[in-house]
Amino acid sequence: MKIVVNGEIREFNEGSTLSEILNELSLNGKVMAAAVNMEIVKQDNWSTYTLNDGDKLELLDFVGGG
């Protein structure tokens, strides 16, 4: 299935969970927030949240500074 990840089209296995996608992208532990189709997905649900073909996934990491 095709998922748009931070504006880039990527291919993943059908029925992949958000956690599986993060693992495949080597981003586990680096992402602080995730939104699918503009809806925030709580971290507690990442292991069970299944994405669908055509979903838009935004992955965010918070950076401090000033």
HTML snippet that shows the backbone in 3Dmol.js (N, CA, C, O; Angstrom):
<script src="https://3Dmol.org/build/3Dmol-min.js"></script>
<div id="view" style="width:600px;height:400px;position:relative"></div>
<script>
const pdb = `
ATOM      1  N   MET A   1       0.843  -1.179   0.000  1.00  0.00           N
ATOM      2  CA  MET A   1       0.000   0.000   0.000  1.00  0.00           C
ATOM      3  C   MET A   1       0.882   1.233   0.000  1.00  0.00           C
ATOM      4  O   MET A   1       2.028   1.190   0.449  1.00  0.00           O
ATOM      5  N   LYS A   2       0.345   2.328  -0.504  1.00  0.00           N
ATOM      6  CA  LYS A   2       1.093   3.577  -0.564  1.00  0.00           C
ATOM      7  C   LYS A   2       0.597   4.523   0.519  1.00  0.00           C
ATOM      8  O   LYS A   2      -0.602   4.765   0.657  1.00  0.00           O
ATOM      9  N   ILE A   3       1.551   5.053   1.288  1.00  0.00           N
ATOM     10  CA  ILE A   3       1.283   6.013   2.354  1.00  0.00           C
ATOM     11  C   ILE A   3       2.137   7.250   2.076  1.00  0.00           C
ATOM     12  O   ILE A   3       3.294   7.127   1.673  1.00  0.00           O
ATOM     13  N   VAL A   4       1.581   8.424   2.285  1.00  0.00           N
ATOM     14  CA  VAL A   4       2.353   9.658   2.151  1.00  0.00           C
ATOM     15  C   VAL A   4       2.921   9.974   3.537  1.00  0.00           C
ATOM     16  O   VAL A   4       2.174  10.284   4.465  1.00  0.00           O
ATOM     17  N   VAL A   5       4.243   9.894   3.665  1.00  0.00           N
ATOM     18  CA  VAL A   5       4.916  10.136   4.936  1.00  0.00           C
ATOM     19  C   VAL A   5       5.656  11.462   4.837  1.00  0.00           C
ATOM     20  O   VAL A   5       6.615  11.592   4.076  1.00  0.00           O
ATOM     21  N   ASN A   6       5.205  12.445   5.611  1.00  0.00           N
ATOM     22  CA  ASN A   6       5.795  13.785   5.590  1.00  0.00           C
ATOM     23  C   ASN A   6       5.979  14.287   4.159  1.00  0.00           C
ATOM     24  O   ASN A   6       7.015  14.854   3.812  1.00  0.00           O
ATOM     25  N   GLY A   7       4.953  14.066   3.337  1.00  0.00           N
ATOM     26  CA  GLY A   7       4.949  14.580   1.976  1.00  0.00           C
ATOM     27  C   GLY A   7       5.578  13.683   0.932  1.00  0.00           C
ATOM     28  O   GLY A   7       5.555  14.021  -0.252  1.00  0.00           O
ATOM     29  N   GLU A   8       6.140  12.549   1.328  1.00  0.00           N
ATOM     30  CA  GLU A   8       6.816  11.640   0.407  1.00  0.00           C
ATOM     31  C   GLU A   8       6.043  10.327   0.325  1.00  0.00           C
ATOM     32  O   GLU A   8       5.716   9.739   1.356  1.00  0.00           O
ATOM     33  N   ILE A   9       5.746   9.859  -0.891  1.00  0.00           N
ATOM     34  CA  ILE A   9       5.017   8.601  -1.073  1.00  0.00           C
ATOM     35  C   ILE A   9       5.956   7.437  -0.791  1.00  0.00           C
ATOM     36  O   ILE A   9       7.046   7.340  -1.354  1.00  0.00           O
ATOM     37  N   ARG A  10       5.501   6.552   0.102  1.00  0.00           N
ATOM     38  CA  ARG A  10       6.294   5.371   0.481  1.00  0.00           C
ATOM     39  C   ARG A  10       5.415   4.127   0.371  1.00  0.00           C
ATOM     40  O   ARG A  10       4.194   4.217   0.496  1.00  0.00           O
ATOM     41  N   GLU A  11       6.026   2.972   0.138  1.00  0.00           N
ATOM     42  CA  GLU A  11       5.326   1.692   0.037  1.00  0.00           C
ATOM     43  C   GLU A  11       5.500   0.896   1.334  1.00  0.00           C
ATOM     44  O   GLU A  11       6.605   0.788   1.866  1.00  0.00           O
ATOM     45  N   PHE A  12       4.400   0.347   1.827  1.00  0.00           N
ATOM     46  CA  PHE A  12       4.415  -0.490   3.033  1.00  0.00           C
ATOM     47  C   PHE A  12       3.508  -1.694   2.806  1.00  0.00           C
ATOM     48  O   PHE A  12       2.687  -1.702   1.888  1.00  0.00           O
ATOM     49  N   ASN A  13       3.663  -2.708   3.649  1.00  0.00           N
ATOM     50  CA  ASN A  13       2.803  -3.886   3.586  1.00  0.00           C
ATOM     51  C   ASN A  13       1.386  -3.526   3.987  1.00  0.00           C
ATOM     52  O   ASN A  13       1.177  -2.690   4.867  1.00  0.00           O
ATOM     53  N   GLU A  14       0.408  -4.156   3.341  1.00  0.00           N
ATOM     54  CA  GLU A  14      -0.994  -3.958   3.709  1.00  0.00           C
ATOM     55  C   GLU A  14      -1.172  -4.289   5.190  1.00  0.00           C
ATOM     56  O   GLU A  14      -0.598  -5.256   5.690  1.00  0.00           O
ATOM     57  N   GLY A  15      -1.963  -3.487   5.879  1.00  0.00           N
ATOM     58  CA  GLY A  15      -2.275  -3.742   7.282  1.00  0.00           C
ATOM     59  C   GLY A  15      -1.177  -3.379   8.261  1.00  0.00           C
ATOM     60  O   GLY A  15      -1.230  -3.780   9.423  1.00  0.00           O
ATOM     61  N   SER A  16      -0.173  -2.621   7.810  1.00  0.00           N
ATOM     62  CA  SER A  16       0.918  -2.212   8.710  1.00  0.00           C
ATOM     63  C   SER A  16       0.388  -1.282   9.791  1.00  0.00           C
ATOM     64  O   SER A  16      -0.445  -0.412   9.537  1.00  0.00           O
ATOM     65  N   THR A  17       0.895  -1.490  11.008  1.00  0.00           N
ATOM     66  CA  THR A  17       0.548  -0.581  12.102  1.00  0.00           C
ATOM     67  C   THR A  17       1.515   0.599  12.091  1.00  0.00           C
ATOM     68  O   THR A  17       2.558   0.566  11.438  1.00  0.00           O
ATOM     69  N   LEU A  18       1.146   1.625  12.817  1.00  0.00           N
ATOM     70  CA  LEU A  18       2.004   2.795  12.922  1.00  0.00           C
ATOM     71  C   LEU A  18       3.368   2.411  13.501  1.00  0.00           C
ATOM     72  O   LEU A  18       4.393   2.901  13.029  1.00  0.00           O
ATOM     73  N   SER A  19       3.395   1.555  14.499  1.00  0.00           N
ATOM     74  CA  SER A  19       4.676   1.101  15.082  1.00  0.00           C
ATOM     75  C   SER A  19       5.527   0.363  14.060  1.00  0.00           C
ATOM     76  O   SER A  19       6.741   0.558  14.011  1.00  0.00           O
ATOM     77  N   GLU A  20       4.903  -0.485  13.243  1.00  0.00           N
ATOM     78  CA  GLU A  20       5.648  -1.225  12.219  1.00  0.00           C
ATOM     79  C   GLU A  20       6.247  -0.275  11.192  1.00  0.00           C
ATOM     80  O   GLU A  20       7.376  -0.469  10.740  1.00  0.00           O
ATOM     81  N   ILE A  21       5.494   0.746  10.829  1.00  0.00           N
ATOM     82  CA  ILE A  21       6.007   1.730   9.869  1.00  0.00           C
ATOM     83  C   ILE A  21       7.184   2.490  10.466  1.00  0.00           C
ATOM     84  O   ILE A  21       8.183   2.716   9.783  1.00  0.00           O
ATOM     85  N   LEU A  22       7.078   2.887  11.728  1.00  0.00           N
ATOM     86  CA  LEU A  22       8.194   3.575  12.388  1.00  0.00           C
ATOM     87  C   LEU A  22       9.428   2.681  12.437  1.00  0.00           C
ATOM     88  O   LEU A  22      10.543   3.155  12.217  1.00  0.00           O
ATOM     89  N   ASN A  23       9.242   1.395  12.723  1.00  0.00           N
ATOM     90  CA  ASN A  23      10.364   0.452  12.721  1.00  0.00           C
ATOM     91  C   ASN A  23      11.005   0.369  11.350  1.00  0.00           C
ATOM     92  O   ASN A  23      12.229   0.401  11.221  1.00  0.00           O
ATOM     93  N   GLU A  24      10.164   0.262  10.318  1.00  0.00           N
ATOM     94  CA  GLU A  24      10.683   0.152   8.954  1.00  0.00           C
ATOM     95  C   GLU A  24      11.456   1.396   8.532  1.00  0.00           C
ATOM     96  O   GLU A  24      12.416   1.308   7.767  1.00  0.00           O
ATOM     97  N   LEU A  25      11.035   2.548   9.032  1.00  0.00           N
ATOM     98  CA  LEU A  25      11.712   3.809   8.721  1.00  0.00           C
ATOM     99  C   LEU A  25      12.864   4.107   9.684  1.00  0.00           C
ATOM    100  O   LEU A  25      13.497   5.157   9.580  1.00  0.00           O
ATOM    101  N   SER A  26      13.141   3.195  10.617  1.00  0.00           N
ATOM    102  CA  SER A  26      14.184   3.365  11.641  1.00  0.00           C
ATOM    103  C   SER A  26      13.956   4.626  12.465  1.00  0.00           C
ATOM    104  O   SER A  26      14.903   5.348  12.778  1.00  0.00           O
ATOM    105  N   LEU A  27      12.698   4.891  12.816  1.00  0.00           N
ATOM    106  CA  LEU A  27      12.359   6.094  13.574  1.00  0.00           C
ATOM    107  C   LEU A  27      11.800   5.786  14.964  1.00  0.00           C
ATOM    108  O   LEU A  27      11.365   6.699  15.665  1.00  0.00           O
ATOM    109  N   ASN A  28      11.806   4.525  15.368  1.00  0.00           N
ATOM    110  CA  ASN A  28      11.310   4.196  16.705  1.00  0.00           C
ATOM    111  C   ASN A  28      12.122   4.927  17.761  1.00  0.00           C
ATOM    112  O   ASN A  28      13.353   4.899  17.737  1.00  0.00           O
ATOM    113  N   GLY A  29      11.439   5.574  18.675  1.00  0.00           N
ATOM    114  CA  GLY A  29      12.102   6.328  19.731  1.00  0.00           C
ATOM    115  C   GLY A  29      12.489   7.743  19.328  1.00  0.00           C
ATOM    116  O   GLY A  29      12.902   8.532  20.178  1.00  0.00           O
ATOM    117  N   LYS A  30      12.365   8.077  18.057  1.00  0.00           N
ATOM    118  CA  LYS A  30      12.740   9.406  17.580  1.00  0.00           C
ATOM    119  C   LYS A  30      11.531  10.294  17.320  1.00  0.00           C
ATOM    120  O   LYS A  30      11.652  11.518  17.289  1.00  0.00           O
ATOM    121  N   VAL A  31      10.371   9.683  17.133  1.00  0.00           N
ATOM    122  CA  VAL A  31       9.154  10.428  16.819  1.00  0.00           C
ATOM    123  C   VAL A  31       8.388  10.698  18.110  1.00  0.00           C
ATOM    124  O   VAL A  31       8.168   9.793  18.915  1.00  0.00           O
ATOM    125  N   MET A  32       7.987  11.943  18.296  1.00  0.00           N
ATOM    126  CA  MET A  32       7.263  12.333  19.503  1.00  0.00           C
ATOM    127  C   MET A  32       5.751  12.386  19.279  1.00  0.00           C
ATOM    128  O   MET A  32       4.977  12.199  20.217  1.00  0.00           O
ATOM    129  N   ALA A  33       5.330  12.642  18.034  1.00  0.00           N
ATOM    130  CA  ALA A  33       3.910  12.752  17.732  1.00  0.00           C
ATOM    131  C   ALA A  33       3.669  12.269  16.314  1.00  0.00           C
ATOM    132  O   ALA A  33       4.526  12.394  15.440  1.00  0.00           O
ATOM    133  N   ALA A  34       2.471  11.708  16.105  1.00  0.00           N
ATOM    134  CA  ALA A  34       2.098  11.231  14.773  1.00  0.00           C
ATOM    135  C   ALA A  34       0.656  11.622  14.501  1.00  0.00           C
ATOM    136  O   ALA A  34      -0.207  11.551  15.377  1.00  0.00           O
ATOM    137  N   ALA A  35       0.420  12.033  13.272  1.00  0.00           N
ATOM    138  CA  ALA A  35      -0.944  12.360  12.841  1.00  0.00           C
ATOM    139  C   ALA A  35      -1.217  11.613  11.536  1.00  0.00           C
ATOM    140  O   ALA A  35      -0.390  11.594  10.625  1.00  0.00           O
ATOM    141  N   VAL A  36      -2.388  11.004  11.473  1.00  0.00           N
ATOM    142  CA  VAL A  36      -2.825  10.323  10.261  1.00  0.00           C
ATOM    143  C   VAL A  36      -4.040  11.080   9.742  1.00  0.00           C
ATOM    144  O   VAL A  36      -5.049  11.216  10.434  1.00  0.00           O
ATOM    145  N   ASN A  37      -3.926  11.565   8.517  1.00  0.00           N
ATOM    146  CA  ASN A  37      -5.015  12.345   7.910  1.00  0.00           C
ATOM    147  C   ASN A  37      -5.449  13.487   8.819  1.00  0.00           C
ATOM    148  O   ASN A  37      -6.639  13.744   9.003  1.00  0.00           O
ATOM    149  N   MET A  38      -4.449  14.168   9.385  1.00  0.00           N
ATOM    150  CA  MET A  38      -4.643  15.362  10.223  1.00  0.00           C
ATOM    151  C   MET A  38      -5.249  15.059  11.599  1.00  0.00           C
ATOM    152  O   MET A  38      -5.671  15.982  12.297  1.00  0.00           O
ATOM    153  N   GLU A  39      -5.298  13.790  11.999  1.00  0.00           N
ATOM    154  CA  GLU A  39      -5.800  13.400  13.320  1.00  0.00           C
ATOM    155  C   GLU A  39      -4.647  12.824  14.127  1.00  0.00           C
ATOM    156  O   GLU A  39      -3.988  11.878  13.695  1.00  0.00           O
ATOM    157  N   ILE A  40      -4.403  13.402  15.311  1.00  0.00           N
ATOM    158  CA  ILE A  40      -3.325  12.907  16.177  1.00  0.00           C
ATOM    159  C   ILE A  40      -3.650  11.490  16.643  1.00  0.00           C
ATOM    160  O   ILE A  40      -4.782  11.190  17.025  1.00  0.00           O
ATOM    161  N   VAL A  41      -2.638  10.626  16.606  1.00  0.00           N
ATOM    162  CA  VAL A  41      -2.763   9.261  17.121  1.00  0.00           C
ATOM    163  C   VAL A  41      -1.910   9.186  18.383  1.00  0.00           C
ATOM    164  O   VAL A  41      -0.702   9.418  18.336  1.00  0.00           O
ATOM    165  N   LYS A  42      -2.541   8.860  19.509  1.00  0.00           N
ATOM    166  CA  LYS A  42      -1.807   8.771  20.779  1.00  0.00           C
ATOM    167  C   LYS A  42      -0.787   7.643  20.728  1.00  0.00           C
ATOM    168  O   LYS A  42      -1.029   6.596  20.128  1.00  0.00           O
ATOM    169  N   GLN A  43       0.359   7.872  21.368  1.00  0.00           N
ATOM    170  CA  GLN A  43       1.434   6.872  21.372  1.00  0.00           C
ATOM    171  C   GLN A  43       0.962   5.522  21.903  1.00  0.00           C
ATOM    172  O   GLN A  43       1.440   4.482  21.449  1.00  0.00           O
ATOM    173  N   ASP A  44       0.042   5.521  22.846  1.00  0.00           N
ATOM    174  CA  ASP A  44      -0.471   4.263  23.392  1.00  0.00           C
ATOM    175  C   ASP A  44      -1.139   3.405  22.326  1.00  0.00           C
ATOM    176  O   ASP A  44      -1.260   2.192  22.495  1.00  0.00           O
ATOM    177  N   ASN A  45      -1.570   4.016  21.237  1.00  0.00           N
ATOM    178  CA  ASN A  45      -2.303   3.296  20.191  1.00  0.00           C
ATOM    179  C   ASN A  45      -1.449   2.954  18.971  1.00  0.00           C
ATOM    180  O   ASN A  45      -1.944   2.313  18.044  1.00  0.00           O
ATOM    181  N   TRP A  46      -0.188   3.363  18.949  1.00  0.00           N
ATOM    182  CA  TRP A  46       0.649   3.163  17.770  1.00  0.00           C
ATOM    183  C   TRP A  46       0.799   1.693  17.402  1.00  0.00           C
ATOM    184  O   TRP A  46       0.867   1.368  16.216  1.00  0.00           O
ATOM    185  N   SER A  47       0.853   0.798  18.379  1.00  0.00           N
ATOM    186  CA  SER A  47       1.070  -0.620  18.086  1.00  0.00           C
ATOM    187  C   SER A  47      -0.174  -1.290  17.513  1.00  0.00           C
ATOM    188  O   SER A  47      -0.075  -2.372  16.934  1.00  0.00           O
ATOM    189  N   THR A  48      -1.341  -0.670  17.662  1.00  0.00           N
ATOM    190  CA  THR A  48      -2.576  -1.264  17.157  1.00  0.00           C
ATOM    191  C   THR A  48      -3.228  -0.444  16.047  1.00  0.00           C
ATOM    192  O   THR A  48      -4.170  -0.914  15.409  1.00  0.00           O
ATOM    193  N   TYR A  49      -2.744   0.771  15.809  1.00  0.00           N
ATOM    194  CA  TYR A  49      -3.341   1.644  14.796  1.00  0.00           C
ATOM    195  C   TYR A  49      -2.878   1.200  13.414  1.00  0.00           C
ATOM    196  O   TYR A  49      -1.693   1.286  13.091  1.00  0.00           O
ATOM    197  N   THR A  50      -3.817   0.728  12.604  1.00  0.00           N
ATOM    198  CA  THR A  50      -3.521   0.231  11.267  1.00  0.00           C
ATOM    199  C   THR A  50      -3.770   1.320  10.235  1.00  0.00           C
ATOM    200  O   THR A  50      -4.812   1.976  10.246  1.00  0.00           O
ATOM    201  N   LEU A  51      -2.804   1.507   9.347  1.00  0.00           N
ATOM    202  CA  LEU A  51      -2.951   2.498   8.289  1.00  0.00           C
ATOM    203  C   LEU A  51      -3.547   1.853   7.045  1.00  0.00           C
ATOM    204  O   LEU A  51      -3.479   0.638   6.858  1.00  0.00           O
ATOM    205  N   ASN A  52      -4.131   2.697   6.202  1.00  0.00           N
ATOM    206  CA  ASN A  52      -4.768   2.246   4.973  1.00  0.00           C
ATOM    207  C   ASN A  52      -4.101   2.891   3.763  1.00  0.00           C
ATOM    208  O   ASN A  52      -3.463   3.938   3.872  1.00  0.00           O
ATOM    209  N   ASP A  53      -4.257   2.255   2.620  1.00  0.00           N
ATOM    210  CA  ASP A  53      -3.704   2.776   1.383  1.00  0.00           C
ATOM    211  C   ASP A  53      -4.184   4.210   1.171  1.00  0.00           C
ATOM    212  O   ASP A  53      -5.377   4.495   1.270  1.00  0.00           O
ATOM    213  N   GLY A  54      -3.247   5.106   0.879  1.00  0.00           N
ATOM    214  CA  GLY A  54      -3.578   6.500   0.610  1.00  0.00           C
ATOM    215  C   GLY A  54      -3.581   7.406   1.825  1.00  0.00           C
ATOM    216  O   GLY A  54      -3.767   8.614   1.687  1.00  0.00           O
ATOM    217  N   ASP A  55      -3.376   6.846   3.028  1.00  0.00           N
ATOM    218  CA  ASP A  55      -3.323   7.685   4.230  1.00  0.00           C
ATOM    219  C   ASP A  55      -2.157   8.663   4.139  1.00  0.00           C
ATOM    220  O   ASP A  55      -1.155   8.407   3.471  1.00  0.00           O
ATOM    221  N   LYS A  56      -2.316   9.794   4.830  1.00  0.00           N
ATOM    222  CA  LYS A  56      -1.253  10.788   4.928  1.00  0.00           C
ATOM    223  C   LYS A  56      -0.757  10.796   6.366  1.00  0.00           C
ATOM    224  O   LYS A  56      -1.504  11.112   7.291  1.00  0.00           O
ATOM    225  N   LEU A  57       0.507  10.446   6.540  1.00  0.00           N
ATOM    226  CA  LEU A  57       1.123  10.319   7.859  1.00  0.00           C
ATOM    227  C   LEU A  57       2.130  11.446   8.055  1.00  0.00           C
ATOM    228  O   LEU A  57       3.042  11.629   7.250  1.00  0.00           O
ATOM    229  N   GLU A  58       1.951  12.191   9.129  1.00  0.00           N
ATOM    230  CA  GLU A  58       2.895  13.235   9.502  1.00  0.00           C
ATOM    231  C   GLU A  58       3.574  12.809  10.797  1.00  0.00           C
ATOM    232  O   GLU A  58       2.908  12.521  11.791  1.00  0.00           O
ATOM    233  N   LEU A  59       4.896  12.771  10.779  1.00  0.00           N
ATOM    234  CA  LEU A  59       5.677  12.384  11.953  1.00  0.00           C
ATOM    235  C   LEU A  59       6.442  13.606  12.444  1.00  0.00           C
ATOM    236  O   LEU A  59       7.122  14.282  11.673  1.00  0.00           O
ATOM    237  N   LEU A  60       6.319  13.874  13.736  1.00  0.00           N
ATOM    238  CA  LEU A  60       6.906  15.087  14.304  1.00  0.00           C
ATOM    239  C   LEU A  60       7.870  14.756  15.428  1.00  0.00           C
ATOM    240  O   LEU A  60       7.650  13.815  16.191  1.00  0.00           O
ATOM    241  N   ASP A  61       8.930  15.528  15.525  1.00  0.00           N
ATOM    242  CA  ASP A  61       9.885  15.454  16.615  1.00  0.00           C
ATOM    243  C   ASP A  61      10.030  16.864  17.149  1.00  0.00           C
ATOM    244  O   ASP A  61      10.197  17.807  16.376  1.00  0.00           O
ATOM    245  N   PHE A  62       9.969  17.015  18.454  1.00  0.00           N
ATOM    246  CA  PHE A  62      10.063  18.341  19.042  1.00  0.00           C
ATOM    247  C   PHE A  62      11.527  18.695  19.293  1.00  0.00           C
ATOM    248  O   PHE A  62      12.295  17.891  19.821  1.00  0.00           O
ATOM    249  N   VAL A  63      11.895  19.907  18.906  1.00  0.00           N
ATOM    250  CA  VAL A  63      13.258  20.379  19.053  1.00  0.00           C
ATOM    251  C   VAL A  63      13.245  21.623  19.941  1.00  0.00           C
ATOM    252  O   VAL A  63      12.484  22.562  19.707  1.00  0.00           O
ATOM    253  N   GLY A  64      14.086  21.610  20.946  1.00  0.00           N
ATOM    254  CA  GLY A  64      14.187  22.775  21.828  1.00  0.00           C
ATOM    255  C   GLY A  64      15.137  23.810  21.245  1.00  0.00           C
ATOM    256  O   GLY A  64      15.951  23.508  20.372  1.00  0.00           O
ATOM    257  N   GLY A  65      15.023  24.999  21.730  1.00  0.00           N
ATOM    258  CA  GLY A  65      15.911  26.044  21.256  1.00  0.00           C
ATOM    259  C   GLY A  65      15.375  27.396  21.678  1.00  0.00           C
ATOM    260  O   GLY A  65      14.370  27.498  22.381  1.00  0.00           O
ATOM    261  N   GLY A  66      16.052  28.406  21.245  1.00  0.00           N
ATOM    262  CA  GLY A  66      15.543  29.702  21.630  1.00  0.00           C
ATOM    263  C   GLY A  66      16.326  30.840  21.093  1.00  0.00           C
ATOM    264  O   GLY A  66      15.992  31.996  21.352  1.00  0.00           O
TER     265      GLY A  66
END
`;
const viewer = $3Dmol.createViewer("view");
viewer.addModel(pdb, "pdb");
viewer.setStyle({}, {cartoon: {color: "spectrum"}});
viewer.zoomTo();
viewer.render();
</script>
